[in-house]
Amino acid sequence: MSYRYMRMILMFDLPTETVEDRKCYRKFRKYLIDEGFLMHQFSVYSKLLLNNTAAQALIKRLKKNNPSKGNITILTVTEKQFSKMIYLHGDFDDSVANSDSRVIFLGDNDIDES
């Protein structure tokens, strides 16, 4: 079976003026992290997907967890297109974002491989 890896980029701008707004913001951000999204910048997240079918399924789940206020934009590109992203300034960290591993170990390398 052949996979065409896709990268979903999600950008959001949610209000944080009231206590309820901040609660909705935190809930949505936690939902994104639980879904496996990685933060690129504040309010810009991405997730690696196997193919367009997985992208459409994720969009359906996102619609169910959509906050009632604010703006949310989704852009889905191929992994090849995503890898051509140009970083004008700042440090580029590819340790996790460009990995298609199912299990990623973070932190010290204290794993005994004997």
DSSP file (Angstrom, degrees, kcal/mol; ACC not computed):
  #  RESIDUE AA STRUCTURE BP1 BP2  ACC     N-H-->O    O-->H-N    N-H-->O    O-->H-N    TCO  KAPPA ALPHA  PHI   PSI    X-CA   Y-CA   Z-CA
    1    1 A M              0   0    0      0, 0.0     2,-0.4     0, 0.0     0, 0.0   0.000 360.0 360.0 360.0 133.2    0.0    0.0    0.0
    2    2 A S        -     0   0    0      2,-0.0     2,-0.4     0, 0.0     0, 0.0  -0.786 360.0-156.9 -99.5 138.0    1.4    3.4   -1.0
    3    3 A Y        -     0   0    0     -2,-0.4     2,-0.7    48,-0.0    48,-0.2  -0.903  10.3-156.0-113.6 142.5    0.9    6.4    1.3
    4    4 A R        -     0   0    0     46,-0.6    48,-0.0    -2,-0.4    45,-0.0  -0.876  26.6-139.6-114.2  95.3    1.0   10.0    0.2
    5    5 A Y        -     0   0    0     -2,-0.7    74,-2.1    46,-0.1    75,-0.3  -0.267  21.3-168.0 -59.7 136.2    2.0   11.8    3.4
    6    6 A M  E     -AB  49  78A   0     43,-2.7    43,-3.2    72,-0.3     2,-0.5  -0.856  13.3-145.2-121.0 157.1    0.1   15.1    4.0
    7    7 A R  E     -AB  48  77A   0     70,-3.4    70,-2.5    -2,-0.3     2,-0.6  -0.985   9.4-154.2-125.9 121.4    0.7   17.9    6.4
    8    8 A M  E     -AB  47  76A   0     39,-2.7    39,-1.9    -2,-0.5     2,-0.5  -0.842   7.3-163.0 -95.0 125.2   -2.2   19.7    7.9
    9    9 A I  E     -AB  46  75A   0     66,-3.5    66,-2.8    -2,-0.6     2,-0.5  -0.943   6.3-168.8-109.1 123.4   -1.4   23.3    9.0
   10   10 A L  E     -AB  45  74A   0     35,-3.3    35,-2.9    -2,-0.5     2,-0.4  -0.956   4.7-175.5-118.0 126.4   -4.0   24.8   11.4
   11   11 A M  E     +AB  44  73A   0     62,-3.0    62,-3.3    -2,-0.5     2,-0.4  -0.967   9.1 179.6-120.4 134.7   -3.9   28.5   12.3
   12   12 A F  E     - B   0  72A   0     31,-2.2     2,-0.4    -2,-0.4    60,-0.2  -0.980  23.8-168.4-140.1 152.3   -6.3   30.0   14.8
   13   13 A D  E     + B   0  71A   0     58,-2.9    58,-2.4    -2,-0.4    -2,-0.0  -0.882  22.7 175.2-136.6 100.5   -7.1   33.3   16.4
   14   14 A L        -     0   0    0     -2,-0.4    56,-0.1    56,-0.2     2,-0.1  -0.845  33.3-108.0-110.7 144.8   -9.5   32.9   19.4
   15   15 A P        -     0   0    0      0, 0.0    10,-0.2     0, 0.0     9,-0.1  -0.374  27.5-178.4 -68.6 148.6  -10.6   35.6   21.7
   16   16 A T        +     0   0    0      8,-0.1     6,-0.1     9,-0.1    -2,-0.0  -0.051  47.9 111.1-133.9  30.9   -9.2   35.7   25.3
   17   17 A E  S    S+     0   0    0      4,-0.0     2,-0.2     5,-0.0    -1,-0.0   0.872  75.0  38.8 -78.3 -38.2  -11.1   38.6   26.7
   18   18 A T  S  > S-     0   0    0      1,-0.1     4,-2.3    -3,-0.0     5,-0.2  -0.627  87.1-108.8-110.1 169.2  -13.3   36.9   29.2
   19   19 A V  H  > S+     0   0    0      1,-0.2     4,-2.0    -2,-0.2     5,-0.1   0.903 121.9  50.4 -61.0 -41.8  -12.9   33.9   31.5
   20   20 A E  H  > S+     0   0    0      2,-0.2     4,-2.3     1,-0.2    -1,-0.2   0.888 108.3  52.7 -64.8 -39.6  -15.1   31.8   29.3
   21   21 A D  H  > S+     0   0    0      1,-0.2     4,-2.4     2,-0.2    -2,-0.2   0.929 109.9  47.9 -60.3 -45.7  -13.1   32.8   26.2
   22   22 A R  H  X S+     0   0    0     -4,-2.3     4,-2.6     1,-0.2    -1,-0.2   0.864 109.8  53.2 -65.2 -35.7   -9.8   31.8   27.8
   23   23 A K  H  X S+     0   0    0     -4,-2.0     4,-2.4     2,-0.2    -1,-0.2   0.925 110.2  47.1 -64.3 -44.2  -11.4   28.5   28.9
   24   24 A C  H  X S+     0   0    0     -4,-2.3     4,-2.4     2,-0.2    -2,-0.2   0.892 111.8  51.8 -63.4 -40.0  -12.5   27.8   25.3
   25   25 A Y  H  X S+     0   0    0     -4,-2.4     4,-2.6   -10,-0.2     5,-0.2   0.945 111.9  45.1 -60.9 -49.6   -9.0   28.7   24.1
   26   26 A R  H  X S+     0   0    0     -4,-2.6     4,-2.5     1,-0.2    -2,-0.2   0.894 113.0  51.2 -63.3 -40.0   -7.3   26.3   26.5
   27   27 A K  H  X S+     0   0    0     -4,-2.4     4,-2.1     2,-0.2    -1,-0.2   0.916 112.5  45.4 -64.0 -43.6   -9.7   23.5   25.7
   28   28 A F  H  X S+     0   0    0     -4,-2.4     4,-2.3     2,-0.2    -2,-0.2   0.916 113.1  49.5 -67.6 -42.8   -9.2   23.9   22.0
   29   29 A R  H  X S+     0   0    0     -4,-2.6     4,-2.1     1,-0.2    -2,-0.2   0.914 111.7  48.9 -62.3 -42.8   -5.4   24.0   22.3
   30   30 A K  H  X S+     0   0    0     -4,-2.5     4,-2.6     1,-0.2    -1,-0.2   0.891 108.9  53.9 -63.3 -39.5   -5.4   20.9   24.5
   31   31 A Y  H  X S+     0   0    0     -4,-2.1     4,-1.8     2,-0.2    -2,-0.2   0.921 107.4  50.6 -60.3 -44.1   -7.6   19.2   22.0
   32   32 A L  H  <>S+     0   0    0     -4,-2.3     5,-2.5     2,-0.2     4,-0.5   0.924 111.6  47.0 -60.2 -45.0   -5.1   19.9   19.2
   33   33 A I  H ><5S+     0   0    0     -4,-2.1     3,-1.2     1,-0.2    -1,-0.2   0.909 110.7  52.0 -64.3 -42.3   -2.2   18.6   21.3
   34   34 A D  H 3<5S+     0   0    0     -4,-2.6    -1,-0.2     1,-0.3    -2,-0.2   0.821 106.1  55.4 -63.1 -30.5   -4.2   15.4   22.2
   35   35 A E  T 3<5S-     0   0    0     -4,-1.8    -1,-0.3    -5,-0.2    -2,-0.2   0.570 126.4-101.9 -77.7  -9.7   -4.9   14.9   18.4
   36   36 A G  T < 5 +     0   0    0     -3,-1.2    12,-0.3    -4,-0.5    -3,-0.2   0.594  67.6 153.1 100.7  12.1   -1.1   15.0   17.8
   37   37 A F      < -     0   0    0     -5,-2.5     2,-0.4    -6,-0.2    -1,-0.3  -0.470  32.8-145.0 -73.4 147.5   -0.6   18.5   16.5
   38   38 A L  E     -C   46   0A   0      8,-3.1     8,-2.4    -2,-0.1     2,-0.4  -0.924  16.5-120.1-113.3 139.5    2.8   20.2   17.0
   39   39 A M  E     +C   45   0A   0     -2,-0.4     6,-0.3     6,-0.2     3,-0.1  -0.644  31.6 170.7 -82.2 129.8    3.2   23.9   17.6
   40   40 A H  E    S-     0   0A   0      4,-3.3     2,-0.3     1,-0.5     5,-0.2   0.788  74.5 -14.8 -98.4 -45.3    5.2   25.8   15.1
   41   41 A Q  E >  S-C   44   0A   0      3,-1.5     3,-2.4     0, 0.0    -1,-0.5  -0.883 101.1 -57.4-144.5 172.6    4.4   29.3   16.4
   42   42 A F  T 3  S+     0   0    0     -2,-0.3     3,-0.1     1,-0.3    -3,-0.0  -0.412 128.5   1.8 -57.6 126.7    1.8   30.6   18.7
   43   43 A S  T 3  S+     0   0    0     -2,-0.2   -31,-2.2     1,-0.1     2,-0.4   0.626 111.0 103.7  67.4  17.3   -1.6   29.6   17.3
   44   44 A V  E <   +AC  11  41A   0     -3,-2.4    -4,-3.3   -33,-0.2    -3,-1.5  -0.963  44.9 165.2-128.9 115.1    0.1   27.8   14.3
   45   45 A Y  E     -AC  10  39A   0    -35,-2.9   -35,-3.3    -2,-0.4     2,-0.3  -0.874  14.8-165.0-127.0 156.1    0.1   24.0   14.6
   46   46 A S  E     -AC   9  38A   0     -8,-2.4    -8,-3.1    -2,-0.3     2,-0.3  -0.971   3.0-164.4-140.3 159.5    0.7   21.1   12.2
   47   47 A K  E     -A    8   0A   0    -39,-1.9   -39,-2.7    -2,-0.3     2,-0.4  -0.996  21.0-127.6-144.4 137.5    0.1   17.4   12.0
   48   48 A L  E     -A    7   0A   0     -2,-0.3     2,-0.3   -12,-0.3   -41,-0.2  -0.707  31.2-172.1 -83.5 131.8    1.5   14.7    9.8
   49   49 A L  E     -A    6   0A   0    -43,-3.2   -43,-2.7    -2,-0.4    30,-0.1  -0.912  29.6-130.0-126.6 152.3   -1.2   12.5    8.1
   50   50 A L  S    S-     0   0    0     -2,-0.3   -46,-0.6   -45,-0.2     2,-0.3   0.886  79.5 -31.0 -68.3 -39.8   -0.9    9.4    6.0
   51   51 A N  S  > S-     0   0    0    -48,-0.2     4,-1.6   -46,-0.1    -1,-0.1  -0.922  73.4 -74.7-164.7-176.5   -3.1   10.5    3.2
   52   52 A N  H  > S+     0   0    0     -2,-0.3     4,-2.4     1,-0.2     5,-0.2   0.810 122.6  60.1 -67.3 -30.4   -6.0   12.7    2.1
   53   53 A T  H  > S+     0   0    0      1,-0.2     4,-2.0     2,-0.2    -1,-0.2   0.919 106.0  47.3 -62.7 -43.4   -8.6   10.3    3.6
   54   54 A A  H  > S+     0   0    0      1,-0.2     4,-2.1     2,-0.2    -1,-0.2   0.865 110.3  54.0 -64.8 -35.8   -7.0   10.8    7.1
   55   55 A A  H  X S+     0   0    0     -4,-1.6     4,-2.2     2,-0.2    -2,-0.2   0.919 108.5  48.0 -64.4 -43.9   -7.0   14.5    6.5
   56   56 A Q  H  X S+     0   0    0     -4,-2.4     4,-1.7     1,-0.2    -2,-0.2   0.882 110.9  51.1 -65.7 -38.0  -10.8   14.5    5.8
   57   57 A A  H  X S+     0   0    0     -4,-2.0     4,-1.7     1,-0.2    -1,-0.2   0.900 110.4  49.4 -64.8 -40.2  -11.5   12.4    8.8
   58   58 A L  H  X S+     0   0    0     -4,-2.1     4,-2.6     1,-0.2    -2,-0.2   0.884 106.5  55.6 -67.0 -38.3   -9.5   14.8   11.0
   59   59 A I  H  X S+     0   0    0     -4,-2.2     4,-2.3     1,-0.2    -1,-0.2   0.897 106.1  52.0 -60.8 -39.7  -11.4   17.8    9.6
   60   60 A K  H  X S+     0   0    0     -4,-1.7     4,-1.3     2,-0.2    -1,-0.2   0.911 111.0  47.0 -62.0 -41.9  -14.6   16.1   10.6
   61   61 A R  H  X S+     0   0    0     -4,-1.7     4,-1.1     1,-0.2    -2,-0.2   0.886 110.7  52.4 -67.4 -37.8  -13.3   15.7   14.2
   62   62 A L  H  < S+     0   0    0     -4,-2.6     3,-0.4     1,-0.2    -2,-0.2   0.892 105.3  55.1 -64.4 -39.0  -12.1   19.3   14.2
   63   63 A K  H >< S+     0   0    0     -4,-2.3     3,-1.0     1,-0.2    -1,-0.2   0.854 105.6  52.8 -62.5 -34.1  -15.5   20.5   13.2
   64   64 A K  H 3< S+     0   0    0     -4,-1.3    -1,-0.2     1,-0.2    -2,-0.2   0.781 115.0  41.0 -71.2 -26.0  -17.0   18.7   16.2
   65   65 A N  T 3< S+     0   0    0     -4,-1.1    -1,-0.2    -3,-0.4    -2,-0.2   0.021  84.8 137.7-109.1  25.3  -14.6   20.4   18.5
   66   66 A N    <   -     0   0    0     -3,-1.0    -3,-0.1    -5,-0.1    -4,-0.0  -0.582  54.6-123.9 -76.7 124.4  -14.8   23.8   16.9
   67   67 A P        -     0   0    0      0, 0.0    -1,-0.1     0, 0.0     5,-0.1  -0.302  16.6-125.4 -63.8 155.2  -15.0   26.8   19.3
   68   68 A S  S    S+     0   0    0      0, 0.0     2,-0.3     0, 0.0    -2,-0.0   0.691  89.1  44.8 -78.5 -18.0  -18.0   29.0   18.9
   69   69 A K  S    S+     0   0    0    -54,-0.1     2,-0.1   -48,-0.1     0, 0.0  -0.844  90.6  31.7-123.3 160.3  -15.9   32.3   18.5
   70   70 A G  S    S-     0   0    0     -2,-0.3     2,-0.4   -56,-0.1   -56,-0.2  -0.317  81.5 -66.4  95.6-176.1  -12.8   33.2   16.6
   71   71 A N  E     -B   13   0A   0    -58,-2.4   -58,-2.9    -2,-0.1     2,-0.4  -0.956  37.4-177.3-121.0 135.3  -11.2   32.2   13.4
   72   72 A I  E     -B   12   0A   0     -2,-0.4     2,-0.4   -60,-0.2   -60,-0.2  -0.996   5.2-173.1-132.8 127.4   -9.7   28.8   12.5
   73   73 A T  E     -B   11   0A   0    -62,-3.3   -62,-3.0    -2,-0.4     2,-0.4  -0.967   4.6-162.6-123.6 136.3   -8.0   28.2    9.1
   74   74 A I  E     -B   10   0A   0     -2,-0.4     2,-0.4   -64,-0.2   -64,-0.2  -0.968   6.8-177.8-121.1 133.4   -6.8   24.8    7.8
   75   75 A L  E     -B    9   0A   0    -66,-2.8   -66,-3.5    -2,-0.4     2,-0.5  -0.997   8.2-162.8-128.3 125.8   -4.3   24.3    5.0
   76   76 A T  E     +B    8   0A   0     -2,-0.4     2,-0.3   -68,-0.2   -68,-0.2  -0.944  17.5 165.6-113.1 125.9   -3.4   20.8    3.8
   77   77 A V  E     -B    7   0A   0    -70,-2.5   -70,-3.4    -2,-0.5     2,-0.1  -0.855  40.4 -93.2-130.4 164.6   -0.3   20.3    1.7
   78   78 A T  E  >  -B    6   0A   0     -2,-0.3     4,-2.4   -72,-0.2   -72,-0.3  -0.389  37.3-113.8 -73.0 159.7    1.8   17.3    0.7
   79   79 A E  H  > S+     0   0    0    -74,-2.1     4,-2.2     1,-0.2   -73,-0.1   0.847 118.1  56.5 -63.6 -33.1    4.8   16.5    2.9
   80   80 A K  H  > S+     0   0    0    -75,-0.3     4,-0.6     2,-0.2    -1,-0.2   0.918 108.6  46.0 -64.5 -43.3    7.1   17.4    0.0
   81   81 A Q  H >4 S+     0   0    0      1,-0.2     3,-1.0     2,-0.2    -2,-0.2   0.913 112.1  51.7 -64.2 -42.1    5.6   20.9   -0.2
   82   82 A F  H >< S+     0   0    0     -4,-2.4     3,-1.7     1,-0.3    -2,-0.2   0.876 103.2  58.4 -62.7 -37.7    5.8   21.3    3.6
   83   83 A S  H 3< S+     0   0    0     -4,-2.2    -1,-0.3     1,-0.3    -2,-0.2   0.679  97.4  62.7 -68.6 -15.9    9.5   20.3    3.5
   84   84 A K  T << S+     0   0    0     -3,-1.0    -1,-0.3    -4,-0.6    -2,-0.2   0.319  73.6 133.2 -89.8   8.4   10.2   23.3    1.1
   85   85 A M    <   -     0   0    0     -3,-1.7     2,-0.5     1,-0.1    -3,-0.0  -0.343  52.7-135.5 -59.9 137.4    9.1   25.8    3.8
   86   86 A I        -     0   0    0     -2,-0.0     2,-0.7     2,-0.0    -1,-0.1  -0.854   8.1-152.5-101.8 128.0   11.5   28.6    4.1
   87   87 A Y        -     0   0    0     -2,-0.5     3,-0.1     1,-0.2     5,-0.1  -0.887  12.6-178.4 -99.3 111.7   12.6   29.8    7.5
   88   88 A L        +     0   0    0     -2,-0.7     2,-0.3     1,-0.3    -1,-0.2   0.841  68.8   1.7 -78.5 -34.5   13.5   33.5    7.3
   89   89 A H  S    S+     0   0    0      2,-0.1    -1,-0.3     0, 0.0     2,-0.1  -0.994  99.5  43.2-154.5 146.8   14.5   33.9   11.0
   90   90 A G  S    S-     0   0    0     -2,-0.3     2,-0.3    -3,-0.1    -3,-0.0  -0.292  86.5 -52.2 105.5 169.1   14.7   31.8   14.1
   91   91 A D        -     0   0    0     -2,-0.1     2,-0.6     2,-0.0    -2,-0.1  -0.640  44.7-140.5 -85.2 135.4   16.0   28.3   14.9
   92   92 A F        -     0   0    0     -2,-0.3     2,-0.6    -5,-0.1    -2,-0.1  -0.862  16.5-169.8 -96.3 119.7   14.7   25.4   12.8
   93   93 A D        +     0   0    0     -2,-0.6     4,-0.4     1,-0.1     3,-0.3  -0.920  16.3 166.0-114.2 106.7   14.1   22.3   15.0
   94   94 A D     >  +     0   0    0     -2,-0.6     4,-0.6     1,-0.2    -1,-0.1   0.228  45.5 106.6-103.0  14.7   13.4   19.2   12.9
   95   95 A S  T  4 S+     0   0    0      1,-0.1    -1,-0.2     2,-0.1    -2,-0.0   0.846 102.0   2.6 -64.6 -34.1   13.8   16.7   15.7
   96   96 A V  T >4 S+     0   0    0     -3,-0.3     3,-1.8     2,-0.1    -1,-0.1   0.721 122.4  64.9-118.4 -42.2   10.1   16.0   16.0
   97   97 A A  T 34 S+     0   0    0     -4,-0.4    -3,-0.1     1,-0.3    -2,-0.1   0.787 107.5  42.7 -61.8 -30.4    8.2   17.9   13.3
   98   98 A N  T 3< S+     0   0    0     -4,-0.6     2,-0.4    -5,-0.1    -1,-0.3   0.074  93.3 104.9-104.7  25.0    9.8   16.1   10.4
   99   99 A S    <   -     0   0    0     -3,-1.8   -51,-0.1     1,-0.1     5,-0.0  -0.857  48.2-168.5-106.1 138.6    9.6   12.6   11.9
  100  100 A D        +     0   0    0     -2,-0.4    -1,-0.1     3,-0.0     2,-0.1   0.174  47.4 130.5-105.7  16.9    7.1   10.1   10.7
  101  101 A S        -     0   0    0      1,-0.1     3,-0.1    -5,-0.1    -2,-0.1  -0.401  55.5-145.0 -67.6 144.9    7.9    7.8   13.7
  102  102 A R  S    S+     0   0    0      1,-0.2     2,-0.5    -2,-0.1    -1,-0.1   0.808  89.3  42.3 -80.0 -31.1    4.9    6.6   15.7
  103  103 A V        -     0   0    0      2,-0.0     2,-0.5    -3,-0.0    -1,-0.2  -0.974  69.5-174.3-120.1 127.1    6.8    6.7   19.0
  104  104 A I        -     0   0    0     -2,-0.5     2,-0.5    -3,-0.1    -8,-0.0  -0.982  12.8-150.1-123.5 123.5    9.0    9.7   19.8
  105  105 A F        -     0   0    0     -2,-0.5     2,-0.3     2,-0.1    -2,-0.0  -0.818  15.3-164.5 -93.8 126.0   11.1    9.7   22.9
  106  106 A L        +     0   0    0     -2,-0.5     2,-0.2   -10,-0.0    -2,-0.0  -0.833  47.7  20.2-108.8 147.6   11.8   13.2   24.3
  107  107 A G  S    S+     0   0    0     -2,-0.3    -2,-0.1     2,-0.1     0, 0.0  -0.633 103.3   3.6 101.8-158.1   14.4   14.1   26.9
  108  108 A D        -     0   0    0     -2,-0.2     2,-1.6     1,-0.1     3,-0.1  -0.229  67.9-117.3 -66.2 152.7   17.6   12.4   27.9
  109  109 A N        +     0   0    0      1,-0.2    -1,-0.1     2,-0.0    -2,-0.1  -0.513  61.0 141.8 -88.6  67.2   18.7    9.2   26.2
  110  110 A D        +     0   0    0     -2,-1.6     2,-0.5     2,-0.1    -1,-0.2   0.221  27.0 123.8 -92.2  13.2   18.5    7.1   29.3
  111  111 A I        -     0   0    0     -3,-0.1     2,-0.7     1,-0.1    -2,-0.0  -0.648  59.2-137.9 -81.8 124.5   17.1    4.0   27.4
  112  112 A D        -     0   0    0     -2,-0.5    -2,-0.1     1,-0.1    -1,-0.1  -0.731  18.0-173.3 -84.1 115.6   19.3    1.0   28.0
  113  113 A E              0   0    0     -2,-0.7    -1,-0.1     1,-0.2    -2,-0.0   0.079 360.0 360.0 -99.0  23.9   19.6   -0.8   24.6
  114  114 A S              0   0    0      0, 0.0    -1,-0.2     0, 0.0    -2,-0.0   0.461 360.0 360.0 -91.4 360.0   21.5   -3.9   25.9
